[in-house]
Amino acid sequence: MAFQDLAGAAYRALTVRKDGPSLYDVCDPLLLNGAGGDAHLAKFYKTALGNPALRPLLRRTGLPELNDPATLHGLREALTRARDDAEPDWAAVGAPVAALLDTIDLHHPQPKPAGVPEAPAPDLADIERVIRVCGAHLLRSFGKNGFIPAYAAFNLIGDPDLRGREFLMALTGLNARGYKNSTLLFNLARVFIARSPARALISPAWKGIAEPMWQPMQIRHRSAYYDAFFTEALLSFVETGLASPDEAGAARRAIAAMVDFCLAASREQVRSPDGRAFDVVTAIAPHPHPRFSRFFTEIKQDLGFGVYVPDCDTTACAFSAATQAGSDDPMLDQPLVDFYRGHQVSLGANEPRVTVPINDNIDYEGGVVTWIDSIRGERPYGNDLDPTLNLDILEVSFRNLARWNILQTPQRLDTLRGIIGFQRRLAESGAFADPRSHIYYLPELYCAYFGRCYAAFMALPVAARAAIDPDGAFAVIRGHVLSYVQDELIKGEMNAFDAALALIALGHLGADPASFTPALHCIVRHLGEGGRHGPYRAYEWNKMKTPTRILVGGPEVTSAFVLMGLALARQAMLRGVGSS
């Protein structure tokens, strides 16, 4: 967004004619001075919404419907109940906010057609140059920080898929009161932001699908999920043969340190639903491991992020990265698929169920839920079910097929077949391409991660593949994903992150190298866009939809995705053949 556009949006927000009570007119009398029973609600309001940066932008945005005394009273009464009641009726508390949410108009990106394809593809030398630049960026970041960071940024306008109905699902399905409080107030603020001139300032338009993380407040942190991903990226860099001897050595040292962080610093013992003890990997390790800035360390409790618990995705990705890196840690010998079976949704009355079903447009049967109760029984985010997470479970299971005796254990094989059936229905219905079907990821990232999963599947012996997938589900899903990437993703305008996702999908799924050309041109053309931060800008890698839209990514994340996508494209181009 150009400076003059930003300045214009700011001017309009500061001077707009006020028509009805503002967010602050509604909330200040109730929350500004902290009166009432639950101190966290008031603390969150002052920290996140009543701060000096946001207040000037929204103080003149009013909602005309709140000029009605009954409507205003109902909203204030709901906030009072959230503040004062020991056990609020969250459905009743959320009802007036849900009604307001349904008045705003939000939609997902709709890229324009890309136009005439550029030809021919970039030279192999250009592709190899970008791979070297991205690999050097990751190693430089690790050398500077002692880890490779990712960043979180709040987009206060929220997610287009979270309407009034889904907001109520979240508010009633989440467990921690602090997280309910932040979800309630963030979503109330969304209404005022979306109906304000400040909307263009807080959530400017962008090109492509993955959202750029341009927001000024970005929270640097470390997680085992990120370390596992960066481990795979550095393994890919070494495998290309393009790293210098010094870089290859530095990469191996960084990989060893990141695997250790995943399996040691981030290890946490829990109990499966049948009572067995398992070592899993926590989403955010205890202090000081996350490496939060001092600023965020002080306010994260106020924002409702006081408790973190393990999750199935971080555990799967950490085990997979460690396996690929050749780790012999005894932790990897655990038959993780047994643990996942206890978290798999079936037609029976199993627990834990999906308590936050904001993607209930899909059939959950066979899928594995996200969050793992801590040893103390904590599950602050309730539970949800994400399709991409389930691909990661399949991928790590394929890599450890023999170690976990999956083919020899009918129950374990049945668990994998249940997940595969879940994925097949998702693909055949077309729901995989609908952003609403996903909790934490873009459909385009699902396509890339399916490619990663498919590659692990195809690396198995033929007999093993036949035992796991006797009905050819992987071939069916491959066809749907390839069609989406080739007929939609790469035919629209892309940013560098979109292009990297396309290459990962196309490369792993054996597409004709000729189909890589649009994505290759996009990546080569945008090299340097990151300025002093890195070769490329930060883009949306994954996200939270509650308590509001929180994006996670970073310049290093983009470099890693670009590196892996180009490595696959280069490999296919060197072979000179495709199998689509």
C-alpha positions as CSV (number, residue, x, y, z in Angstrom):
1,M,0.0,0.0,0.0
2,A,1.5,3.3,-1.1
3,F,2.3,6.0,1.6
4,Q,-0.3,8.4,0.2
5,D,-3.0,5.6,0.5
6,L,-2.0,5.0,4.1
7,A,-2.1,8.7,4.9
8,G,-5.5,9.0,3.2
9,A,-6.9,6.1,5.2
10,A,-5.5,7.6,8.4
11,Y,-7.0,11.0,7.7
12,R,-10.4,9.6,6.9
13,A,-10.4,7.6,10.1
14,L,-9.4,10.6,12.2
15,T,-12.0,12.9,10.7
16,V,-15.0,10.7,9.8
17,R,-18.4,12.0,10.9
18,K,-19.4,10.0,14.0
19,D,-22.9,8.4,13.8
20,G,-23.7,6.4,16.9
21,P,-21.7,5.2,20.0
22,S,-18.1,4.1,19.4
23,L,-16.3,1.1,20.8
24,Y,-15.0,3.3,23.6
25,D,-18.4,4.8,24.3
26,V,-19.7,1.3,24.8
27,C,-16.8,-0.1,26.8
28,D,-15.1,2.7,28.7
29,P,-17.8,3.0,31.4
30,L,-17.7,-0.8,32.0
31,L,-14.1,-1.7,31.6
32,L,-11.7,1.3,31.6
33,N,-11.4,1.4,35.4
34,G,-11.5,-2.3,36.0
35,A,-14.7,-2.4,38.1
36,G,-16.3,-5.8,38.5
37,G,-15.5,-9.4,39.2
38,D,-13.1,-10.6,36.4
39,A,-10.1,-8.3,36.3
40,H,-8.7,-9.9,33.2
41,L,-11.5,-8.6,30.9
42,A,-10.7,-5.0,31.9
43,K,-6.9,-5.5,31.6
44,F,-7.3,-7.1,28.2
45,Y,-9.5,-4.1,27.0
46,K,-7.0,-1.5,28.1
47,T,-4.0,-3.5,26.7
48,A,-5.4,-4.6,23.3
49,L,-8.2,-2.2,22.4
50,G,-8.0,0.9,24.6
51,N,-4.4,1.6,23.9
52,P,-3.2,5.0,22.7
53,A,-2.3,3.7,19.2
54,L,-5.7,2.3,18.3
55,R,-8.0,4.7,20.2
56,P,-7.5,7.7,17.9
57,L,-8.3,5.6,14.8
58,L,-11.6,4.2,16.1
59,R,-12.9,6.9,18.5
60,R,-15.0,8.5,15.7
61,T,-16.4,5.3,14.3
62,G,-19.9,4.8,15.7
63,L,-22.6,2.2,14.9
64,P,-26.0,3.8,14.0
65,E,-27.9,0.8,15.4
66,L,-26.4,1.5,18.9
67,N,-28.4,4.8,18.9
68,D,-31.3,2.6,19.8
69,P,-31.2,2.5,23.7
70,A,-32.4,-1.1,23.9
71,T,-29.7,-2.3,21.6
72,L,-27.0,-0.4,23.4
73,H,-28.3,-1.6,26.8
74,G,-28.3,-5.2,25.6
75,L,-24.7,-5.0,24.5
76,R,-23.6,-3.4,27.7
77,E,-25.5,-5.9,29.7
78,A,-23.8,-8.7,27.9
79,L,-20.4,-7.2,28.7
80,T,-21.3,-6.7,32.3
81,R,-22.3,-10.4,32.6
82,A,-18.9,-11.4,31.1
83,R,-17.2,-9.2,33.6
84,D,-19.2,-10.0,36.8
85,D,-20.6,-13.5,36.6
86,A,-18.6,-16.3,38.1
87,E,-19.8,-18.6,35.3
88,P,-21.2,-16.5,32.5
89,D,-23.7,-17.9,30.0
90,W,-21.3,-17.4,27.1
91,A,-24.0,-18.0,24.4
92,A,-26.1,-15.2,25.9
93,V,-23.1,-13.0,26.4
94,G,-22.0,-13.4,22.8
95,A,-25.5,-13.1,21.1
96,P,-25.5,-9.3,20.7
97,V,-21.9,-9.3,19.4
98,A,-22.7,-12.1,17.0
99,A,-25.6,-10.1,15.6
100,L,-23.2,-7.2,15.0
101,L,-20.6,-9.4,13.3
102,D,-23.2,-10.4,10.7
103,T,-23.4,-6.8,9.5
104,I,-19.8,-6.7,8.3
105,D,-18.6,-7.6,4.8
106,L,-15.3,-9.6,4.6
107,H,-14.1,-11.9,1.9
108,H,-11.0,-14.0,1.0
109,P,-8.5,-12.8,-1.6
110,Q,-9.7,-13.2,-5.2
111,P,-6.5,-12.8,-7.3
112,K,-6.9,-11.4,-10.8
113,P,-6.0,-13.7,-13.8
114,A,-2.2,-13.6,-14.3
115,G,-2.5,-12.8,-18.0
116,V,-0.2,-14.1,-20.7
117,P,2.3,-16.6,-19.3
118,E,5.9,-15.5,-19.3
119,A,8.2,-17.8,-21.3
120,P,10.6,-19.4,-21.2
121,A,11.3,-20.5,-17.6
122,P,14.2,-18.7,-15.8
123,D,17.6,-20.1,-16.3
124,L,18.8,-22.8,-14.0
125,A,21.6,-20.4,-12.9
126,D,19.0,-17.9,-11.7
127,I,17.1,-20.6,-9.7
128,E,20.4,-21.8,-8.1
129,R,21.3,-18.3,-7.2
130,V,18.0,-17.8,-5.3
131,I,18.5,-21.1,-3.5
132,R,21.9,-20.1,-2.3
133,V,20.6,-16.6,-1.2
134,C,17.8,-18.2,0.8
135,G,20.0,-20.8,2.3
136,A,22.5,-18.2,3.4
137,H,19.7,-16.1,4.9
138,L,18.6,-19.0,7.1
139,L,22.1,-19.7,8.3
140,R,22.8,-16.1,8.9
141,S,19.7,-15.8,11.0
142,F,20.6,-18.8,13.0
143,G,24.1,-17.5,13.6
144,K,22.8,-14.2,14.7
145,N,20.0,-15.4,17.0
146,G,21.0,-18.9,18.0
147,F,17.7,-20.0,16.4
148,I,15.6,-19.1,13.3
149,P,12.7,-16.9,14.4
150,A,9.2,-16.7,13.3
151,Y,6.9,-13.8,14.0
152,A,3.2,-13.3,15.0
153,A,1.1,-10.3,14.0
154,F,-2.4,-9.4,14.8
155,N,-4.8,-8.5,12.1
156,L,-7.7,-6.9,14.1
157,I,-10.2,-7.1,11.2
158,G,-10.4,-10.8,11.8
159,D,-11.0,-13.8,9.6
160,P,-13.7,-13.8,6.9
161,D,-14.8,-17.3,8.0
162,L,-15.6,-16.2,11.5
163,R,-19.1,-14.8,11.3
164,G,-21.6,-14.6,14.2
165,R,-22.4,-18.3,14.1
166,E,-18.8,-19.3,14.2
167,F,-18.0,-16.7,16.9
168,L,-20.6,-18.3,19.2
169,M,-19.1,-21.7,18.5
170,A,-15.7,-20.5,19.6
171,L,-17.0,-18.5,22.6
172,T,-18.8,-21.6,24.0
173,G,-16.2,-24.2,22.9
174,L,-13.0,-22.6,24.2
175,N,-12.1,-23.5,27.8
176,A,-9.9,-20.8,29.3
177,R,-11.8,-17.7,30.5
178,G,-9.0,-15.4,29.5
179,Y,-9.2,-16.8,26.0
180,K,-13.0,-16.4,26.0
181,N,-12.5,-12.8,27.1
182,S,-10.1,-11.9,24.3
183,T,-12.3,-13.6,21.8
184,L,-15.3,-11.6,22.9
185,L,-13.6,-8.2,22.9
186,F,-11.6,-8.8,19.7
187,N,-14.7,-9.7,17.8
188,L,-16.6,-6.7,19.1
189,A,-13.8,-4.5,18.0
190,R,-13.9,-6.2,14.5
191,V,-17.3,-4.7,13.9
192,F,-16.1,-1.1,14.5
193,I,-12.9,-1.7,12.5
194,A,-14.6,-3.2,9.5
195,R,-17.1,-0.4,9.4
196,S,-14.5,2.3,9.8
197,P,-12.3,4.1,7.3
198,A,-9.5,2.7,9.5
199,R,-10.2,-0.6,7.8
200,A,-8.0,0.3,4.9
201,L,-5.2,1.2,7.2
202,I,-5.4,-1.9,9.5
203,S,-6.0,-4.4,6.7
204,P,-4.8,-3.1,3.3
205,A,-5.3,-5.0,0.1
206,W,-2.5,-7.2,-1.3
207,K,-1.6,-9.2,-4.3
208,G,-1.9,-13.0,-4.3
209,I,-3.4,-15.2,-1.6
210,A,-1.0,-15.4,1.4
211,E,-1.3,-12.2,3.4
212,P,1.8,-10.1,3.8
213,M,2.7,-9.4,7.4
214,W,3.1,-5.7,7.1
215,Q,1.7,-4.9,10.5
216,P,4.1,-2.8,12.6
217,M,3.7,-5.0,15.7
218,Q,5.3,-8.4,15.1
219,I,6.1,-10.7,17.9
220,R,9.3,-12.7,17.5
221,H,9.3,-16.1,19.1
222,R,10.5,-19.7,18.8
223,S,8.6,-23.0,18.7
224,A,9.4,-26.6,18.0
225,Y,6.9,-26.4,15.1
226,Y,9.1,-23.8,13.5
227,D,12.4,-25.5,14.3
228,A,11.0,-28.7,12.7
229,F,10.1,-26.8,9.5
230,F,13.5,-25.0,9.4
231,T,15.2,-28.4,9.9
232,E,13.5,-29.7,6.7
233,A,14.5,-26.5,4.8
234,L,18.2,-26.8,5.8
235,L,18.2,-30.5,5.0
236,S,16.9,-29.6,1.5
237,F,19.6,-26.9,1.1
238,V,22.3,-29.5,1.9
239,E,20.8,-32.1,-0.4
240,T,20.9,-29.7,-3.4
241,G,24.7,-29.7,-3.2
242,L,24.6,-25.9,-3.6
243,A,25.8,-25.1,-0.1
244,S,29.5,-24.4,0.3
245,P,31.4,-26.7,2.6
246,D,31.3,-24.1,5.4
247,E,27.5,-23.6,4.8
248,A,26.9,-27.4,4.8
249,G,28.7,-27.7,8.2
250,A,26.8,-24.7,9.6
251,A,23.5,-26.3,8.4
252,R,24.3,-29.6,10.1
253,R,25.1,-27.9,13.4
254,A,21.9,-25.8,13.2
255,I,19.9,-29.0,12.4
256,A,21.3,-30.8,15.4
257,A,20.5,-27.9,17.6
258,M,17.0,-27.6,16.3
259,V,16.2,-31.3,16.7
260,D,17.5,-31.1,20.2
261,F,15.2,-28.2,20.9
262,C,12.2,-30.2,19.6
263,L,12.9,-33.4,21.5
264,A,14.5,-32.0,24.7
265,A,13.5,-28.5,25.5
266,S,10.0,-28.9,24.1
267,R,9.3,-32.4,25.4
268,E,6.3,-32.8,27.7
269,Q,4.8,-35.9,29.1
270,V,1.0,-36.4,28.9
271,R,-1.4,-39.3,29.1
272,S,-3.4,-40.6,26.2
273,P,-7.1,-41.1,26.6
274,D,-6.5,-44.7,27.6
275,G,-4.2,-43.6,30.4
276,R,-0.8,-44.5,28.9
277,A,2.1,-42.0,29.3
278,F,3.5,-40.5,26.1
279,D,6.2,-37.9,25.5
280,V,4.9,-35.3,23.1
281,V,6.1,-31.9,21.9
282,T,4.6,-28.7,23.3
283,A,3.5,-25.8,21.2
284,I,5.5,-23.2,23.2
285,A,8.2,-24.5,25.6
286,P,8.5,-23.0,29.0
287,H,10.4,-19.7,29.6
288,P,13.0,-18.7,28.5
289,H,12.9,-21.0,25.4
290,P,10.2,-19.1,23.4
291,R,12.5,-16.1,23.2
292,F,9.6,-13.6,23.4
293,S,10.6,-10.0,23.5
294,R,10.4,-8.4,26.9
295,F,7.4,-6.4,25.7
296,F,5.3,-9.4,24.8
297,T,6.5,-11.4,27.8
298,E,4.9,-8.7,30.0
299,I,1.6,-8.5,28.1
300,K,0.8,-12.0,26.8
301,Q,-1.0,-12.9,30.0
302,D,-3.1,-9.8,29.6
303,L,-4.0,-10.9,26.1
304,G,-5.2,-14.3,27.2
305,F,-2.2,-16.4,26.3
306,G,-1.1,-17.5,29.7
307,V,-1.3,-21.3,29.2
308,Y,0.2,-23.3,26.3
309,V,-0.4,-27.0,25.8
310,P,1.0,-29.6,23.4
311,D,-0.6,-30.2,20.1
312,C,-0.7,-33.1,17.6
313,D,0.8,-31.1,14.7
314,T,3.9,-29.8,16.5
315,T,4.5,-33.3,17.8
316,A,4.1,-34.9,14.3
317,C,6.3,-32.3,12.6
318,A,9.0,-32.5,15.3
319,F,9.1,-36.4,15.1
320,S,9.3,-36.2,11.3
321,A,12.1,-33.6,11.2
322,A,14.1,-35.6,13.8
323,T,13.6,-38.8,11.8
324,Q,14.7,-37.1,8.6
325,A,17.8,-35.8,10.4
326,G,18.7,-39.3,11.5
327,S,18.1,-38.8,15.2
328,D,18.3,-41.9,17.4
329,D,16.5,-40.4,20.4
330,P,14.5,-43.1,22.1
331,M,11.5,-40.7,22.2
332,L,11.0,-41.5,18.5
333,D,10.4,-45.2,19.3
334,Q,7.1,-44.5,20.8
335,P,4.3,-45.7,18.4
336,L,2.8,-42.2,18.1
337,V,0.0,-43.5,15.9
338,D,-1.4,-45.2,19.1
339,F,-1.6,-41.8,20.8
340,Y,-3.3,-40.3,17.8
341,R,-5.9,-43.0,17.7
342,G,-7.1,-41.8,21.0
343,H,-7.7,-38.3,19.5
344,Q,-9.4,-39.6,16.3
345,V,-13.0,-38.7,15.7
346,S,-15.2,-41.7,15.0
347,L,-19.0,-42.3,14.9
348,G,-18.8,-43.6,18.5
349,A,-18.8,-41.6,21.7
350,N,-15.0,-41.1,21.8
351,E,-13.3,-38.1,23.5
352,P,-12.0,-35.6,23.1
353,R,-14.6,-34.3,20.7
354,V,-14.4,-31.2,18.5
355,T,-15.6,-28.4,20.8
356,V,-14.9,-25.5,18.4
357,P,-16.4,-26.8,15.1
358,I,-16.0,-23.6,13.1
359,N,-15.2,-25.6,10.0
360,D,-18.2,-27.9,10.4
361,N,-18.8,-27.8,6.6
362,I,-16.5,-30.8,6.5
363,D,-17.0,-34.4,7.7
364,Y,-14.7,-35.0,10.7
365,E,-14.9,-38.7,10.8
366,G,-11.4,-40.3,10.8
367,G,-9.7,-37.0,11.5
368,V,-7.5,-36.3,14.5
369,V,-8.1,-33.2,16.7
370,T,-5.5,-30.6,17.4
371,W,-4.9,-30.0,21.1
372,I,-3.5,-32.4,23.7
373,D,-4.5,-32.0,27.4
374,S,-1.5,-31.2,29.5
375,I,-0.6,-33.6,32.4
376,R,-2.6,-31.2,34.6
377,G,-5.7,-31.6,32.4
378,E,-5.4,-28.2,30.8
379,R,-6.9,-27.6,27.4
380,P,-7.4,-23.8,27.1
381,Y,-8.4,-23.7,23.5
382,G,-11.0,-26.4,23.6
383,N,-10.5,-28.6,20.5
384,D,-10.7,-28.3,16.8
385,L,-9.8,-30.4,13.8
386,D,-7.6,-29.2,10.9
387,P,-7.1,-31.1,7.6
388,T,-3.5,-30.1,7.1
389,L,-2.5,-31.3,10.6
390,N,-3.8,-34.7,9.6
391,L,-1.5,-34.8,6.6
392,D,1.4,-34.3,8.9
393,I,0.2,-37.3,11.0
394,L,0.2,-39.4,7.9
395,E,3.6,-38.2,6.8
396,V,5.3,-38.9,10.1
397,S,3.6,-42.3,10.2
398,F,4.9,-43.2,6.7
399,R,8.5,-42.2,7.7
400,N,8.2,-44.5,10.8
401,L,6.2,-47.3,9.3
402,A,8.6,-50.0,10.2
403,R,9.7,-48.6,13.5
404,W,6.2,-48.4,14.8
405,N,5.2,-51.8,13.3
406,I,2.2,-50.2,11.6
407,L,1.6,-52.8,9.0
408,Q,1.9,-55.6,11.6
409,T,-0.6,-54.0,13.9
410,P,-4.2,-53.9,12.5
411,Q,-5.4,-51.2,14.9
412,R,-2.6,-48.9,13.8
413,L,-3.2,-49.6,10.1
414,D,-6.9,-48.9,10.7
415,T,-6.0,-45.5,12.3
416,L,-4.1,-44.4,9.2
417,R,-6.9,-45.6,6.9
418,G,-9.4,-43.6,8.8
419,I,-7.3,-40.4,8.3
420,I,-6.9,-41.3,4.6
421,G,-10.7,-41.7,4.2
422,F,-11.1,-38.3,5.9
423,Q,-8.7,-36.7,3.4
424,R,-10.4,-38.5,0.4
425,R,-13.8,-37.1,1.2
426,L,-12.3,-33.7,1.7
427,A,-10.8,-33.8,-1.8
428,E,-13.7,-35.4,-3.6
429,S,-16.1,-32.8,-2.2
430,G,-13.8,-30.0,-3.2
431,A,-13.9,-28.7,0.4
432,F,-10.0,-28.8,0.6
433,A,-10.1,-25.7,-1.7
434,D,-12.5,-23.8,0.6
435,P,-10.7,-21.6,3.2
436,R,-13.5,-22.3,5.6
437,S,-12.5,-25.9,5.8
438,H,-9.2,-25.0,7.4
439,I,-8.5,-23.8,10.9
440,Y,-4.8,-22.9,10.8
441,Y,-3.8,-22.9,7.1
442,L,-4.5,-21.7,3.6
443,P,-5.9,-24.2,1.1
444,E,-2.8,-23.5,-0.9
445,L,-0.6,-24.6,2.0
446,Y,-2.7,-27.7,2.3
447,C,-1.8,-28.5,-1.3
448,A,1.9,-28.1,-0.6
449,Y,1.7,-30.2,2.5
450,F,-0.3,-32.9,0.6
451,G,2.6,-33.0,-1.8
452,R,5.0,-33.5,1.1
453,C,2.8,-36.3,2.5
454,Y,2.4,-37.9,-1.0
455,A,6.2,-38.0,-1.5
456,A,6.6,-39.8,1.8
457,F,3.9,-42.3,0.8
458,M,5.4,-42.9,-2.6
459,A,8.8,-43.6,-1.0
460,L,7.3,-46.7,0.6
461,P,7.6,-50.1,-1.0
462,V,4.7,-51.0,-3.4
463,A,3.4,-53.7,-1.0
464,A,3.2,-51.2,1.9
465,R,1.4,-48.6,-0.2
466,A,-1.1,-51.2,-1.3
467,A,-1.7,-52.3,2.4
468,I,-2.2,-48.7,3.5
469,D,-4.3,-47.5,0.6
470,P,-6.0,-50.4,-1.1
471,D,-8.6,-48.2,-2.8
472,G,-6.2,-45.8,-4.4
473,A,-7.2,-42.7,-2.3
474,F,-3.8,-41.0,-2.8
475,A,-4.1,-41.1,-6.5
476,V,-7.6,-39.6,-6.3
477,I,-6.5,-36.8,-3.9
478,R,-3.4,-36.1,-6.1
479,G,-5.6,-35.5,-9.1
480,H,-7.8,-33.0,-7.3
481,V,-4.9,-31.1,-5.7
482,L,-3.0,-31.0,-9.0
483,S,-6.0,-29.7,-10.8
484,Y,-6.5,-26.9,-8.2
485,V,-2.9,-25.8,-8.3
486,Q,-2.6,-25.9,-12.1
487,D,-6.0,-24.6,-13.1
488,E,-6.5,-22.0,-10.3
489,L,-3.5,-21.1,-8.2
490,I,-0.8,-20.6,-10.8
491,K,-3.2,-19.0,-13.3
492,G,-3.9,-16.1,-10.9
493,E,-1.7,-13.3,-9.7
494,M,0.7,-14.7,-7.1
495,N,3.1,-13.4,-4.5
496,A,6.4,-15.1,-3.8
497,F,4.9,-17.2,-1.0
498,D,2.0,-18.4,-3.1
499,A,4.5,-19.4,-5.8
500,A,6.7,-21.3,-3.4
501,L,3.6,-23.3,-2.3
502,A,2.7,-24.0,-5.9
503,L,6.2,-25.3,-6.6
504,I,6.2,-27.6,-3.6
505,A,2.9,-29.1,-4.6
506,L,3.8,-29.4,-8.3
507,G,7.3,-30.8,-7.6
508,H,6.2,-33.4,-5.1
509,L,3.2,-34.5,-7.2
510,G,5.3,-35.1,-10.3
511,A,3.8,-32.3,-12.5
512,D,5.4,-31.5,-15.8
513,P,8.3,-29.0,-15.2
514,A,6.7,-26.8,-17.9
515,S,3.9,-26.0,-15.4
516,F,6.5,-24.5,-13.0
517,T,7.2,-21.4,-15.2
518,P,4.7,-18.9,-13.7
519,A,5.8,-19.7,-10.2
520,L,9.5,-19.6,-11.0
521,H,9.1,-16.2,-12.7
522,C,7.3,-14.8,-9.7
523,I,9.9,-16.0,-7.3
524,V,12.9,-14.8,-9.4
525,R,11.2,-11.4,-10.1
526,H,10.5,-10.7,-6.4
527,L,13.9,-11.5,-5.1
528,G,15.1,-8.6,-3.0
529,E,11.6,-7.4,-2.0
530,G,12.4,-8.1,1.7
531,G,14.9,-5.2,1.8
532,R,17.1,-5.3,4.9
533,H,15.0,-8.1,6.5
534,G,15.8,-10.8,3.9
535,P,15.4,-11.8,0.3
536,Y,11.6,-11.8,0.6
537,R,8.9,-10.3,2.7
538,A,7.1,-12.0,5.5
539,Y,3.8,-13.7,4.5
540,E,1.1,-15.7,6.2
541,W,2.3,-19.2,6.9
542,N,-0.3,-20.2,9.4
543,K,-2.9,-18.4,11.4
544,M,-5.3,-18.5,14.3
545,K,-8.9,-17.6,13.7
546,T,-9.5,-17.0,17.4
547,P,-9.3,-14.8,19.4
548,T,-8.8,-12.8,16.2
549,R,-6.8,-13.3,13.0
550,I,-3.3,-13.9,14.2
551,L,-0.8,-14.5,11.4
552,V,2.5,-16.4,11.8
553,G,5.4,-16.1,9.3
554,G,8.5,-14.2,8.8
555,P,11.2,-13.4,6.2
556,E,13.0,-16.5,7.2
557,V,9.8,-18.6,6.7
558,T,9.4,-17.2,3.2
559,S,13.1,-18.0,2.4
560,A,12.6,-21.5,3.6
561,F,9.5,-22.2,1.5
562,V,11.1,-20.6,-1.5
563,L,14.3,-22.7,-1.0
564,M,12.3,-25.9,-0.8
565,G,10.1,-25.1,-3.7
566,L,13.0,-24.2,-5.9
567,A,15.0,-27.3,-4.8
568,L,12.1,-29.5,-6.0
569,A,11.7,-27.6,-9.3
570,R,15.5,-27.8,-9.9
571,Q,15.5,-31.5,-9.3
572,A,12.6,-32.0,-11.8
573,M,14.2,-29.7,-14.4
574,L,17.5,-31.6,-14.1
575,R,15.6,-34.9,-14.7
576,G,13.9,-33.2,-17.6
577,V,10.7,-35.3,-17.3
578,G,7.3,-35.0,-15.7
579,S,4.7,-37.6,-14.9
580,S,1.4,-35.7,-14.9
